[in-house]
Amino acid sequence: MEDRFTRTRFLFGEDFERFRDKKVIIFGVGGVGGFALDCLYRVGIGHISIVDKDTFDITNQNRQIGSEHIGESKVKALARIYPGIEPIDVRVDGEFLENFMYQKYDYIIDAIDDIPAKVALAKLCASIPYGRYISSTGSAKKLNPLEIKVDSIWKSYGDKFARKFRELLKKEGFCGDFKVIFSPENPKCKPLGSFSAVTGSFGLQMGSEVICDILKRRTQC
C-alpha cells in the first residue's frame, strides 16, 4: 500500500510508528516555526499543536508558509493547509503560560521572536530533559544556512539576539539548560531583512533535532 508516508517508511522502517505517538507543540509559526511544522507534519508526527496570535502580512511572503492568506490568522490558515493539527490562536503571555500544561507534550519548539516571552517559556520548561525543549535565536539578516549551529543556549555565540536572550535568562535567575538553533554569521543589513534559505533552514533543523532525539531515545523505552 502506498500513502503519503511511503518514502518516510523506506527511510525509518519500524521507527516510523514512534513518530505517530508523539505530541509536539510549536510556539510561533512564522519563517522558522512554519518550516518546523512542515517538516514534522510530513514525517508523520501524530499530534502537532501550533500557537500564534499573529495574522499574515504581505511582508511575510518572502519567507512564511501560508502567507498568501493575507490578513488571516496564521494558525487557522495553517490548520487548513495541514489537516489534523491543533491551532491555538493566542498570545504567549503570563496568563497563557500560567495555564499551559507543558507535560502533555513530548517536544516543545520555541520559534517566537519576543525575548521576554521566550524567557518565560524557558523558565516554565526548565525541568524538561535536554533535547525536548528547543529554541530558535536570530535568523534574520543572514544569507548562509551552512553557518547554522546547534548547541546549548550557554554555548551560543556570534548573534545579538542570542546574547540578549542569555542576558535576560541570567537576569531572571535561570539556571537550566536547553538546546538552541543559532547562526554566528555576521549580519548583512541593519533592518530586519530575511532570506527563506536561512529562516527555513532554522525551522527544518529544529524538526530534524526532534526526529533525531526520538530515534536516540528509542533504546531507553
C-alpha positions as CSV (number, residue, x, y, z in Angstrom):
1,M,0.0,0.0,0.0
2,E,1.2,3.5,-0.9
3,D,0.3,6.6,1.0
4,R,1.9,9.9,1.9
5,F,4.3,8.2,4.3
6,T,5.6,5.5,1.9
7,R,9.0,7.1,1.4
8,T,9.3,8.0,5.1
9,R,8.8,4.3,6.0
10,F,11.6,3.4,3.5
11,L,14.0,5.6,5.5
12,F,12.9,5.0,9.1
13,G,11.4,1.5,8.9
14,E,9.7,0.4,12.2
15,D,10.8,3.6,13.9
16,F,8.2,5.5,11.9
17,E,5.5,4.2,14.3
18,R,7.3,6.1,17.1
19,F,6.6,9.4,15.3
20,R,2.8,8.6,15.3
21,D,2.7,8.5,19.1
22,K,4.5,11.8,19.7
23,K,2.9,15.1,20.7
24,V,4.7,18.3,19.6
25,I,3.8,22.0,20.2
26,I,5.3,24.8,18.2
27,F,5.3,28.3,19.5
28,G,5.4,30.8,16.6
29,V,4.7,29.7,13.0
30,G,6.5,32.4,11.1
31,G,9.5,32.0,8.9
32,V,11.1,29.5,11.3
33,G,8.2,27.7,13.0
34,G,6.3,27.3,9.8
35,F,9.1,25.2,8.3
36,A,9.4,23.2,11.5
37,L,5.7,22.4,11.2
38,D,6.0,21.4,7.6
39,C,8.9,19.1,8.4
40,L,7.2,17.3,11.4
41,Y,3.9,17.1,9.7
42,R,5.3,15.5,6.6
43,V,7.4,13.0,8.6
44,G,4.3,11.8,10.4
45,I,4.3,13.3,13.9
46,G,0.9,12.2,15.2
47,H,-0.2,15.3,17.1
48,I,1.0,18.8,16.4
49,S,-0.3,22.0,18.1
50,I,0.7,25.4,16.9
51,V,0.5,28.6,18.9
52,D,0.5,32.1,17.4
53,K,-1.7,35.2,17.7
54,D,-0.5,37.0,14.6
55,T,-2.1,37.3,11.2
56,F,-0.3,37.1,7.8
57,D,1.0,40.3,6.4
58,I,2.2,41.0,2.8
59,T,5.8,41.4,4.1
60,N,5.7,37.8,5.3
61,Q,5.5,36.5,1.8
62,N,9.3,36.3,1.3
63,R,9.7,33.5,3.9
64,Q,6.5,32.2,5.5
65,I,4.4,29.2,4.6
66,G,0.7,30.2,4.2
67,S,1.5,33.9,3.8
68,E,-0.7,34.2,0.7
69,H,-3.6,34.3,3.1
70,I,-3.0,38.0,3.9
71,G,-5.0,39.2,6.9
72,E,-5.9,35.7,8.2
73,S,-4.9,34.1,11.4
74,K,-1.7,32.2,10.9
75,V,-2.7,29.2,12.9
76,K,-6.2,29.0,11.3
77,A,-4.8,29.2,7.8
78,L,-2.1,26.6,8.5
79,A,-4.7,24.3,10.0
80,R,-6.4,24.2,6.6
81,I,-3.1,23.6,4.8
82,Y,-2.1,20.8,7.3
83,P,-5.3,19.0,8.2
84,G,-5.4,17.5,11.7
85,I,-3.1,19.9,13.5
86,E,-4.4,21.9,16.5
87,P,-4.5,25.7,16.1
88,I,-4.2,27.7,19.2
89,D,-4.9,31.4,18.4
90,V,-3.5,33.1,21.5
91,R,-0.6,35.4,22.5
92,V,2.1,33.8,24.6
93,D,2.0,35.8,27.8
94,G,1.9,35.2,31.5
95,E,-1.8,34.3,31.6
96,F,-1.4,31.7,28.9
97,L,1.8,30.2,30.4
98,E,0.2,30.0,33.8
99,N,-2.3,27.5,32.4
100,F,-0.1,25.8,29.9
101,M,0.3,22.1,30.6
102,Y,3.7,21.5,29.0
103,Q,3.8,18.0,30.5
104,K,1.3,16.9,27.8
105,Y,3.9,17.3,25.1
106,D,6.9,15.2,24.2
107,Y,8.6,18.1,22.5
108,I,8.3,21.9,22.7
109,I,9.6,24.1,19.9
110,D,10.0,27.8,20.6
111,A,10.1,29.8,17.4
112,I,8.8,33.1,18.7
113,D,10.7,36.3,18.4
114,D,9.7,38.1,21.6
115,I,12.6,37.6,24.0
116,P,10.7,38.1,27.3
117,A,8.1,35.6,26.2
118,K,11.0,33.2,25.3
119,V,12.5,33.6,28.7
120,A,9.1,33.0,30.4
121,L,8.6,29.8,28.4
122,A,12.1,28.6,29.1
123,K,11.6,29.1,32.8
124,L,8.4,27.1,32.7
125,C,10.0,24.3,30.8
126,A,13.2,24.2,32.9
127,S,12.7,20.6,34.1
128,I,12.2,19.2,30.7
129,P,15.1,16.8,29.6
130,Y,17.7,18.4,27.4
131,G,16.7,18.0,23.8
132,R,13.0,18.0,24.3
133,Y,12.7,21.8,24.5
134,I,14.3,23.6,21.5
135,S,14.5,27.3,20.9
136,S,15.5,29.4,17.9
137,T,17.6,32.6,18.1
138,G,18.1,35.2,15.4
139,S,17.6,34.1,11.8
140,A,17.2,37.5,10.2
141,K,19.9,39.5,8.3
142,K,21.8,36.3,7.2
143,L,22.5,34.6,3.9
144,N,24.3,31.3,4.5
145,P,22.4,28.3,6.0
146,L,25.8,26.5,6.3
147,E,26.6,28.8,9.2
148,I,23.7,27.4,11.4
149,K,24.8,25.7,14.6
150,V,23.0,23.6,17.3
151,D,24.2,23.7,20.9
152,S,23.3,24.7,24.5
153,I,21.9,28.2,25.0
154,W,25.0,28.9,27.1
155,K,27.3,27.9,24.2
156,S,25.6,30.0,21.6
157,Y,27.7,32.9,20.2
158,G,28.1,35.5,17.5
159,D,24.4,36.5,17.4
160,K,23.0,39.7,19.1
161,F,19.6,38.1,19.6
162,A,21.1,35.1,21.3
163,R,23.2,37.3,23.5
164,K,20.1,39.3,24.7
165,F,18.3,36.0,25.3
166,R,21.2,34.7,27.5
167,E,21.4,38.0,29.4
168,L,17.7,38.1,30.2
169,L,17.8,34.4,31.3
170,K,20.7,35.3,33.7
171,K,18.8,38.4,35.0
172,E,15.8,36.2,35.7
173,G,17.9,33.7,37.6
174,F,17.5,30.9,35.1
175,C,20.0,28.1,35.9
176,G,18.8,25.4,33.5
177,D,19.9,24.4,30.0
178,F,18.3,23.8,26.7
179,K,19.1,23.3,23.0
180,V,19.1,26.3,20.6
181,I,19.5,26.8,16.9
182,F,21.7,29.8,16.1
183,S,24.0,31.3,13.5
184,P,27.1,33.3,14.1
185,E,27.1,34.7,10.6
186,N,27.7,38.5,10.5
187,P,24.5,40.4,9.7
188,K,24.2,41.6,6.1
189,C,21.9,44.6,6.8
190,K,20.7,46.8,9.6
191,P,16.9,46.4,9.3
192,L,15.2,43.1,9.7
193,G,15.8,41.7,6.2
194,S,15.3,38.0,5.9
195,F,16.0,35.1,3.5
196,S,14.0,32.0,3.4
197,A,17.1,29.8,2.8
198,V,18.2,30.7,6.3
199,T,14.9,31.1,8.2
200,G,13.5,28.0,6.6
201,S,16.7,26.1,7.4
202,F,16.4,27.1,11.1
203,G,12.9,25.5,11.2
204,L,13.9,22.4,9.3
205,Q,16.9,21.9,11.6
206,M,14.6,22.2,14.6
207,G,12.4,19.5,13.0
208,S,15.4,17.3,12.4
209,E,16.5,17.7,16.0
210,V,13.1,16.4,17.2
211,I,13.3,13.3,14.9
212,C,16.9,12.5,15.8
213,D,16.1,12.8,19.5
214,I,13.2,10.4,19.2
215,L,15.5,7.9,17.4
216,K,18.2,8.4,20.1
217,R,15.8,7.7,22.9
218,R,14.2,4.6,21.4
219,T,16.6,2.4,23.2
220,Q,15.6,4.0,26.5
221,C,12.0,3.0,26.2
